[in-house]
Amino acid sequence: MQNESISIPVMSGFEMQNKYVVQNSVGQRVYYAKESSDTCVRQCCGPQRPFELAIEDNFGTEVIHVSRPYKCMCYHQVCSCFKFCFDEVTVEAPPGNKVGKVVQVYGSCQAMYHICDENDETVLVIDGPSYMKCYCPGDDIPFRLMSKDGSNEIGRVSKQWSNLLQEYFTDADNFGITFPRDLDVKAKTVILGACFLIDFMFFERQGRQHH
C-alpha cells in the first residue's frame, strides 16, 4: 500500500493567531490555514482557547473549516456537577458540510484521539506519546495513526525536528502527515484537522520552546 505525505510548517506561536502552510510531498503549497480568535482569549486561555481555522486553496477560496469550542470545564446536567469535557474539533469541507471531528480521549497518560466520521462514529485512532516522555534534540515526535481497533498502524502525524535555532529561538514548528493513498478523502481531511488540534494541545501547552 502506497502512502501519501504532506508537511505543515507553523509560522507563529500561541501569542498570535497561528498560521500554517500545507505542502505536498514535493514541497508545493496546496493550502494556507489561518486562525481566527480573540486577542484577549488568546492571552487568557492560551492553548486551551477556542478558535476557527480557515483553510484556503491557492486561489484564496476557503475549502476546509476547522472549529474548536472552549471546553476546559462544563456543567453536567445529569450529575449536577462540573467536570472536564472532551476536547475536540469539528471539520467541514467545504465550510458548512461536516465531514467529521477529532475527539481527545481521556483516561490515559498519553495523547490519544479518535478520528470520527460525519455521524460521529470512530473510524481511526491516533495513538500519541506519553505526556511524561522526554525527547532528545533531533528526534521526531510521532503520533501513530491506527486502525479503529488499534491493531494496525496505517500512518503518522509527526512533530518534525527542524534545527536548533528554529526549535529554541522561534515559534515555528514543522509537522508531517502520512496516510494510505487510497484512504477516504473525508478521513484525510479530518486527520488534517487532528494535526491542528495536536499542535494546540500538545505543543503549545508545553511551550514551543521546550519540547
C-alpha positions as CSV (number, residue, x, y, z in Angstrom):
1,M,0.0,0.0,0.0
2,Q,1.5,3.3,-1.0
3,N,1.5,6.2,1.5
4,E,0.8,9.8,0.8
5,S,2.5,12.6,2.8
6,I,2.1,16.3,3.5
7,S,4.1,18.7,5.6
8,I,2.8,21.6,7.7
9,P,5.1,24.4,8.8
10,V,3.7,26.5,11.6
11,M,4.5,30.2,11.2
12,S,3.5,31.7,14.6
13,G,3.1,30.9,18.2
14,F,0.3,31.0,20.7
15,E,0.7,34.7,21.5
16,M,-0.5,35.5,18.0
17,Q,-3.1,33.9,15.6
18,N,-1.5,30.7,14.2
19,K,-0.8,30.4,10.5
20,Y,0.1,27.3,8.6
21,V,1.2,26.3,5.2
22,V,0.2,22.9,4.0
23,Q,2.6,21.4,1.5
24,N,2.5,18.1,-0.5
25,S,5.3,15.6,-0.6
26,V,7.4,17.6,-3.1
27,G,7.1,20.8,-1.1
28,Q,4.4,22.5,-3.2
29,R,1.9,24.6,-1.3
30,V,-1.6,23.2,-1.5
31,Y,-3.4,25.0,1.4
32,Y,-2.9,28.0,3.6
33,A,-4.5,28.0,7.0
34,K,-5.1,30.9,9.4
35,E,-6.6,31.0,12.9
36,S,-9.4,33.4,13.9
37,S,-9.5,34.0,17.6
38,D,-9.9,36.9,20.0
39,T,-6.8,38.6,21.3
40,C,-8.0,38.6,24.9
41,V,-8.9,34.9,24.7
42,R,-5.5,34.0,23.3
43,Q,-3.7,35.7,26.2
44,C,-6.1,34.4,28.9
45,C,-6.8,30.9,27.6
46,G,-3.5,30.1,25.8
47,P,-3.5,26.7,24.1
48,Q,-7.0,25.9,25.6
49,R,-8.6,28.7,23.6
50,P,-11.5,28.2,21.2
51,F,-10.7,29.1,17.5
52,E,-12.0,29.0,14.0
53,L,-9.4,27.9,11.4
54,A,-10.0,28.7,7.7
55,I,-8.1,26.6,5.2
56,E,-7.8,28.2,1.8
57,D,-6.6,26.8,-1.5
58,N,-4.0,28.6,-3.7
59,F,-6.8,30.8,-5.1
60,G,-7.8,32.1,-1.7
61,T,-11.0,30.1,-1.6
62,E,-11.9,28.5,1.8
63,V,-12.2,24.8,1.2
64,I,-12.0,23.4,4.7
65,H,-13.1,24.9,8.1
66,V,-11.9,23.6,11.5
67,S,-13.8,24.8,14.6
68,R,-12.8,24.2,18.2
69,P,-15.1,25.2,21.1
70,Y,-13.9,26.1,24.5
71,K,-14.3,23.0,26.7
72,C,-12.0,23.4,29.7
73,M,-14.9,22.8,32.1
74,C,-18.6,22.2,31.6
75,Y,-21.7,21.6,33.6
76,H,-23.1,18.1,33.6
77,Q,-26.9,18.4,33.9
78,V,-27.4,14.7,34.9
79,C,-24.9,14.7,37.8
80,S,-25.4,18.4,38.6
81,C,-21.7,19.0,38.8
82,F,-18.8,20.4,36.9
83,K,-16.4,18.1,35.0
84,F,-13.7,18.3,32.4
85,C,-15.0,17.8,28.9
86,F,-13.5,16.0,25.9
87,D,-11.6,18.5,23.7
88,E,-12.5,18.3,20.1
89,V,-12.5,20.0,16.7
90,T,-15.2,19.7,14.0
91,V,-14.0,19.6,10.4
92,E,-16.2,20.9,7.5
93,A,-15.3,20.5,3.8
94,P,-16.5,22.6,2.2
95,P,-17.5,25.0,5.0
96,G,-21.0,24.1,6.2
97,N,-20.6,20.5,5.3
98,K,-19.4,18.4,8.3
99,V,-17.1,15.6,7.3
100,G,-16.1,14.5,10.8
101,K,-14.5,15.5,14.0
102,V,-11.5,14.8,16.2
103,V,-12.1,13.9,19.9
104,Q,-9.4,13.7,22.6
105,V,-9.5,10.5,24.7
106,Y,-9.1,10.9,28.4
107,G,-8.2,8.3,31.0
108,S,-4.6,7.6,29.9
109,C,-1.2,9.1,30.4
110,Q,-0.7,9.6,26.7
111,A,-2.1,11.7,23.9
112,M,-4.9,9.8,22.2
113,Y,-7.6,11.0,19.7
114,H,-10.5,9.4,17.9
115,I,-11.0,10.3,14.2
116,C,-14.7,10.3,13.7
117,D,-16.9,10.5,10.5
118,E,-19.8,12.8,9.9
119,N,-22.0,10.6,12.1
120,D,-19.6,10.9,15.0
121,E,-18.6,7.2,14.6
122,T,-14.9,6.4,15.3
123,V,-13.1,5.3,12.1
124,L,-9.5,5.7,13.1
125,V,-7.4,6.3,16.3
126,I,-4.4,8.5,16.8
127,D,-2.1,7.0,19.5
128,G,0.3,9.6,20.7
129,P,3.3,9.6,23.1
130,S,3.2,9.6,26.8
131,Y,2.8,13.1,28.4
132,M,5.8,12.1,30.6
133,K,8.2,11.1,27.9
134,C,11.1,13.4,27.0
135,Y,12.6,13.6,23.6
136,C,16.2,14.5,22.7
137,P,17.1,17.3,20.2
138,G,16.9,15.8,16.7
139,D,14.0,13.4,17.5
140,D,10.7,13.5,15.7
141,I,7.7,13.1,18.0
142,P,5.3,10.5,16.5
143,F,1.5,10.3,16.8
144,R,0.6,6.9,15.2
145,L,-2.4,6.7,13.0
146,M,-4.1,3.4,13.9
147,S,-6.9,1.3,12.6
148,K,-10.2,1.6,14.6
149,D,-9.3,-1.5,16.7
150,G,-5.8,-0.3,17.3
151,S,-4.2,-3.3,15.7
152,N,-2.5,-1.8,12.7
153,E,-0.5,1.4,12.2
154,I,-1.5,2.9,8.8
155,G,0.2,6.3,9.0
156,R,1.5,9.0,11.3
157,V,1.2,12.6,12.4
158,S,4.7,13.7,13.5
159,K,6.2,16.8,15.0
160,Q,9.4,17.0,13.0
161,W,12.7,18.3,14.3
162,S,13.8,21.3,12.2
163,N,17.0,22.7,13.5
164,L,18.4,24.0,16.8
165,L,17.9,27.7,16.1
166,Q,14.3,27.3,14.9
167,E,13.4,24.9,17.7
168,Y,14.7,27.1,20.6
169,F,14.6,30.7,19.3
170,T,11.4,30.9,17.2
171,D,7.8,29.9,17.4
172,A,7.9,28.0,14.1
173,D,7.3,24.2,14.1
174,N,7.0,21.6,11.3
175,F,4.6,18.7,11.2
176,G,4.4,15.8,8.8
177,I,1.4,13.6,8.0
178,T,1.4,10.2,6.2
179,F,-1.6,8.1,5.4
180,P,-2.6,5.5,2.8
181,R,-3.0,7.0,-0.6
182,D,-6.4,5.2,-1.0
183,L,-7.8,6.4,2.3
184,D,-11.2,8.1,2.1
185,V,-10.8,11.8,1.3
186,K,-13.1,12.7,4.2
187,A,-10.9,10.8,6.6
188,K,-7.8,12.5,5.2
189,T,-9.4,15.9,5.8
190,V,-10.3,15.1,9.4
191,I,-6.7,13.9,10.0
192,L,-5.5,17.3,8.8
193,G,-7.8,18.8,11.4
194,A,-6.3,16.5,14.0
195,C,-2.8,17.9,13.3
196,F,-4.0,21.4,14.2
197,L,-5.6,20.2,17.4
198,I,-2.4,18.3,18.3
199,D,-0.4,21.4,17.7
200,F,-2.6,23.5,20.1
201,M,-3.0,20.8,22.8
202,F,0.3,19.0,22.9
203,F,2.9,21.6,21.9
204,E,1.5,25.0,22.8
205,R,0.7,23.5,26.2
206,Q,4.3,22.7,26.8
207,G,5.5,25.9,25.2
208,R,7.1,25.7,21.7
209,Q,10.5,26.4,23.2
210,H,10.6,23.3,25.4
211,H,9.8,20.1,23.7
